[in-house]
Every structure is written in C-alpha cells, then in structure tokens.
Amino acid sequence: MKKRPNPFAKQLKKDISISLGIDVIEYFETMAQEKGISSQELINLYLQDCVVSKRKLSLN
C-alpha cells in the first residue's frame, strides 16, 4: 500500500518567527526544563490554552 501525505498536516502547525523579550524566553525555558519539554512546545501549549479558554489580555 502506498503512503499518502496527510492533507491536514499544514493546518496543524505553521512555522513563524517572532521576537520575544529575554525575560519571557528565560521564563518559558525554565518552566520547560522543569516539565521536561521544549520551550517552543510549552509556549504553544500556553497559547493553545489561551485560545481554548478565550483568554483576553487586559491592556488598561
């Protein structure tokens, strides 16, 4: 049987480049080390939680 590429793979994740503050990077790197996952994965999980819970940032 011939393998076919997943047609939904591109919808699952997309590579982007963003600039983050050093303190933000260090915070997530420390937390990621404690959890045994990559900081990129931890940031993605945190942002996904924001999406699911419809969390909004207060800019007041």
BASEDREN-804463 format. One record per residue (C-alpha): residue in three letters; z, x, y; chain. Coordinates in Angstrom, 3 decimals, decimal comma. Example, Ala and Ser with C-alpha at 12.3 -4.5 7.8 and 13.67 -1.06 7.14 Angstrom:
% residues 2
@rest Ala&c3 7,800&c1 12,300&c2 -4,500&kette A
@rest Ser&c3 7,140&c1 13,670&c2 -1,060&kette A
% end
This chain:
% residues 60
@rest Met&c3 0,000&c1 0,000&c2 0,000&kette A
@rest Lys&c3 -0,970&c1 1,324&c2 3,417&kette A
@rest Lys&c3 1,780&c1 1,604&c2 6,062&kette A
@rest Arg&c3 1,139&c1 -0,079&c2 9,394&kette A
@rest Pro&c3 2,839&c1 0,874&c2 12,646&kette A
@rest Asn&c3 5,495&c1 -1,526&c2 13,895&kette A
@rest Pro&c3 3,807&c1 -3,667&c2 16,602&kette A
@rest Phe&c3 7,167&c1 -4,235&c2 18,286&kette A
@rest Ala&c3 8,243&c1 -0,581&c2 18,448&kette A
@rest Lys&c3 7,083&c1 -0,125&c2 22,041&kette A
@rest Gln&c3 9,102&c1 -3,162&c2 23,106&kette A
@rest Leu&c3 12,328&c1 -1,817&c2 21,621&kette A
@rest Lys&c3 12,775&c1 1,206&c2 23,891&kette A
@rest Lys&c3 10,882&c1 2,888&c2 26,695&kette A
@rest Asp&c3 11,330&c1 6,432&c2 27,963&kette A
@rest Ile&c3 12,177&c1 6,674&c2 31,651&kette A
@rest Ser&c3 13,528&c1 9,333&c2 33,942&kette A
@rest Ile&c3 16,459&c1 8,577&c2 36,257&kette A
@rest Ser&c3 18,689&c1 10,692&c2 38,452&kette A
@rest Leu&c3 22,399&c1 10,265&c2 37,810&kette A
@rest Gly&c3 25,367&c1 11,753&c2 39,606&kette A
@rest Ile&c3 27,028&c1 14,745&c2 37,957&kette A
@rest Asp&c3 30,287&c1 12,789&c2 37,688&kette A
@rest Val&c3 28,504&c1 9,919&c2 35,920&kette A
@rest Ile&c3 26,853&c1 12,294&c2 33,457&kette A
@rest Glu&c3 30,136&c1 14,084&c2 32,731&kette A
@rest Tyr&c3 31,952&c1 10,761&c2 32,257&kette A
@rest Phe&c3 29,438&c1 9,475&c2 29,700&kette A
@rest Glu&c3 29,165&c1 12,852&c2 27,946&kette A
@rest Thr&c3 32,956&c1 12,963&c2 27,495&kette A
@rest Met&c3 33,083&c1 9,389&c2 26,212&kette A
@rest Ala&c3 30,119&c1 10,026&c2 23,901&kette A
@rest Gln&c3 31,791&c1 13,087&c2 22,379&kette A
@rest Glu&c3 34,933&c1 11,020&c2 21,719&kette A
@rest Lys&c3 32,824&c1 8,348&c2 19,979&kette A
@rest Gly&c3 30,602&c1 10,813&c2 18,112&kette A
@rest Ile&c3 27,321&c1 9,562&c2 19,589&kette A
@rest Ser&c3 24,867&c1 10,910&c2 22,148&kette A
@rest Ser&c3 25,457&c1 10,223&c2 25,821&kette A
@rest Gln&c3 21,996&c1 8,645&c2 26,025&kette A
@rest Glu&c3 22,906&c1 6,209&c2 23,252&kette A
@rest Leu&c3 26,241&c1 5,414&c2 24,914&kette A
@rest Ile&c3 24,595&c1 4,733&c2 28,288&kette A
@rest Asn&c3 22,049&c1 2,481&c2 26,574&kette A
@rest Leu&c3 24,830&c1 0,592&c2 24,760&kette A
@rest Tyr&c3 26,756&c1 0,159&c2 28,022&kette A
@rest Leu&c3 23,714&c1 -1,121&c2 29,900&kette A
@rest Gln&c3 22,812&c1 -3,423&c2 26,991&kette A
@rest Asp&c3 26,346&c1 -4,862&c2 27,176&kette A
@rest Cys&c3 25,776&c1 -5,497&c2 30,901&kette A
@rest Val&c3 22,554&c1 -7,360&c2 30,065&kette A
@rest Val&c3 24,137&c1 -9,480&c2 27,328&kette A
@rest Ser&c3 27,181&c1 -10,390&c2 29,413&kette A
@rest Lys&c3 25,051&c1 -10,818&c2 32,579&kette A
@rest Arg&c3 27,427&c1 -8,481&c2 34,413&kette A
@rest Lys&c3 26,573&c1 -8,057&c2 38,081&kette A
@rest Leu&c3 27,609&c1 -5,238&c2 40,364&kette A
@rest Ser&c3 29,517&c1 -6,258&c2 43,460&kette A
@rest Leu&c3 28,157&c1 -4,384&c2 46,467&kette A
@rest Asn&c3 30,528&c1 -5,870&c2 49,039&kette A
% end
